[in-house]
Amino acid sequence: QAQSRYIHVHPHLCGCGRAALRCVASHRLPVRGDGRPRRCAAMAFASGLAMGAAAASGVAIGASCIRGPRCEGVRLALLHSLGGVPCEPPNNASNAFSSDGRGTTAALASSSAGKRGSKVKVEDIGIEELPTMVGWQGFSMEEARLHANDRQAQAMARSPQEVLAELQRGNARFWMNCATRPEKSAFERRALISKQFPSVAILGCSDSRVPTEIIFDQGLGDIFVIRVAGNCLDMATLASLQYAVYHLKVKVLVVLGHEMCGAVKAAMLPQDQLEQEPAQLEQVLKNIKLGLEQDRLQFVKDSRAHDREAVTTNVKEQVERLKRDKGIMTKVREDALIVVGAFYEISSGIVDFFFD
């Protein structure tokens, strides 16, 4: 709705076109007396169609075609909806269009030298600044590849200790309710097309209450995740971890158990009950049961303490099995890899790491 008048959206309009018109409406751009949007709204409509076609065909996406002084509001609205901000805002632009609501647009404008309409080369600006500036200039697959290469170089330069510390900080943000919820921009998502370079591999449980990226406050491309019931090793999970270590060059490998794990609890049932389960499930539960040391666990009487001890015992058993892999242990001895166990407490959100 723009100034209490509706802008009608054609039912066959593509998503980008709809987003453009929604931006026009939400920022209350002027409409004509007969209720039709002025040329700036029409420009947003056309730009939405153009960008949708560009995205579909894989060519560079940007809003540099919207350059007229009458359409500055539309240009800013479109860039804001795409997650980007222009290199230089117009004189009458409001900070409401900035990416963080506190004048980031103006700050970027002051930091990026050059006159209005001047070309900005990728190599002339900082890599951190690039994703927020691409809304004005657009970006190509070559620029996305350069961005991916730079990110990969940064990831490879970190030590395993630094990677683990960042993982711990991410969990602290999560349980303190100040998670950043990192969501990649369109530019960064495109950069991930060509390669992935996670620094961490996590063998976790399939439990719906333990979404790995969320509890560590990580985003797309940050963690290589394998999730199976009971976070136990078998041929497939071990092969996945080997791929992460040997090919993706991860720096930290985590086996993550969690509070009230149903698979671990089921594995402690009597043998005759396990044999009543489907064959594949029976095999998995018996595999977990082998390492639970139930003769020792029977002396733990408190139910919550018993649950935690059973889960951590299972985690430590999986870590011990990983230590039988000569290639993984070679990387550990070379200080190129850290292998740790961890316990996620659902009730608090805290992940406790334990080391051998």
C-alpha positions, -999 to +999 in steps of 0.1 A: +000+000+000+014+034-010-003+065+005-034+044+012-037+033-024-030-003-035-005-013-061-018-043-079+006-072-085+001-093-116-004-130-106+023-142-130+049-117-118+082-133-108+095-132-072+119-104-079+092-082-094+069-089-065+097-080-041+104-048-060+067-037-058+066-046-021+096-024-015+079+004-034+048+000-012+066-004+021+086+028+016+055+048+006+067+060-027+043+084-045+015+073-067-005+092-093-039+107-086-056+078-104-040+053-081-014+040-105+022+041-094+045+067-109+074+059-132+096+051-102+073+022-093+072+012-129+110+012-129+110-010-098+086-034-116+108-035-147+140-039-126+125-068-107+117-086-139+152-079-153+169-091-122+148-122-121+157-130-156+194-123-149+194-145-119+178-173-139+203-170-166+233-168-143+246-134-154+257-107-130+229-093-108+229-056-097+208-025-097+232-002-115+206+002-142+186+024-119+205+056-120+179+084-126+175+110-099+137+104-098+142+067-089+167+070-060+142+058-035+133+027-056+170+020-061+177+020-024+146+000-016+156-027-041+192-028-029+180-031+007+157-060-002+186-078-019+209-074+011+231-047-005+236-010-001+249+015-027+285+028-029+271+064-025+236+074-013+217+103-028+217+136-010+181+131+002+184+095+011+174+084+045+194+062+068+163+041+071+175+023+039+208+013+055+215-023+061+215-020+099+192+010+105+220+032+120+234+049+090+256+022+075+249+034+040+264+068+048+294+052+065+301+030+035+297+060+012+322+080+031+347+051+032+344+043-006+361+071-025+350+081-059+324+102-075+288+092-083+287+067-111+324+058-109+334+022-114+347+003-084+370-026-090+369-057-068+406-056-061+404-019-050+381-026-020+383-047+011+368-082+009+347-075+039+332-044+023+325-061-010+293-081-002+276-049+010+287-029-020+277-053-048+241-040-048+253-009-067+279-024-090+266-059-094+288-090-093+300-117-116+309-153-111+346-143-113+341-119-085+323-146-065+352-170-071+377-143-059+356-139-028+355-177-022+393-179-027+399-152-002+376-167+024+392-201+019+427-186+025+415-170+057+400-203+069+431-223+061+453-197+079+436-203+112+450-228+137+429-257+151+429-240+185+415-208+169+388-227+151+378-245+183+377-212+203+354-197+177+331-227+179+330-223+217+323-186+214+294-194+189+278-217+215+282-190+242+263-165+220+236-191+215+229-200+251+233-164+262+205-155+237+227-131+217+233-153+186+240-135+154+221-161+132+246-156+103+227-156+070+248-152+039+240-125+014+232-133-022+269-126-031+283-149-005+258-177-014+269-174-050+306-176-039+298-210-022+287-225-056+323-232-066+337-246-034+332-253+003+358-248+030+344-256+064+368-256+093+349-280+115+333-314+111+308-326+136+294-361+141+261-354+159+228-370+166+197-368+143+176-356+172+154-326+161+163-307+193+200-305+183+203-284+151+241-283+149+246-250+131+221-232+153+236-242+187+270-231+175+257-199+158+273-208+125+261-202+089+262-217+055+295-234+046+309-231+082+304-267+094+305-301+077+278-320+096+270-357+098+239-366+119+228-401+127+209-416+157+232-419+186+261-401+169+278-434+163+305-444+139+298-469+111+312-472+076+292-442+062+298-418+091+335-427+093+339-423+055+322-389+058+345-377+085+375-390+065+364-370+035+361-339+058+396-344+072+415-355+040+398-335+013+381-305+030+411-301+055+389-293+085+408-282+116+385-296+143+365-328+145+338-331+171+317-360+183+286-344+198+262-362+222+233-346+239+210-347+269+182-373+269+194-391+238+168-416+228+192-439+209+215-442+239+185-448+262+172-475+238+206-492+236+205-498+273+174-520+270+178-558+276+191-578+247+159-596+240+140-563+236+166-550+211+161-582+190+125-572+185+135-541+166+139-539+128+172-555+118+190-523+108+179-505+140+189-535+161+223-534+146+228-497+154+216-500+190+238-531+196+267-511+182+261-483+207+255-508+236+289-524+231+307-493+244+283-482+272+299-500+301+266-508+317+282-527+346+296-493+357+266-472+349+243-493+371+259-477+402+248-442+391+214-438+407+204-402+399+184-403+366+199-371+351+234-380+362+229-415+347+217-400+314+247-377+311+272-404+320+257-428+295+258-402+267+293-390+275+305-426+277+291-432+242+308-401+229+341-411+243+337-446+228+332-430+193+363-408+199+383-439+208+372-456+176+382-425+156+417-428+172+422-461+154+423-442+121+460-438+114+456-409+090+435-389+115+459-395+143+489-384+121+472-350+116+465-348+153+502-354+161+512-328+135+489-303+153+468-299+121+437-314+137+419-314+171+396-343+179+372-337+208+341-350+224+312-328+235+279-329+254+250-306+245+226-298+274+192-292+259+179-276+290+205-248+291+219-247+255+254-252+268+279-274+250+306-289+273+338-300+255+360-327+270+395-336+259+417-366+260 
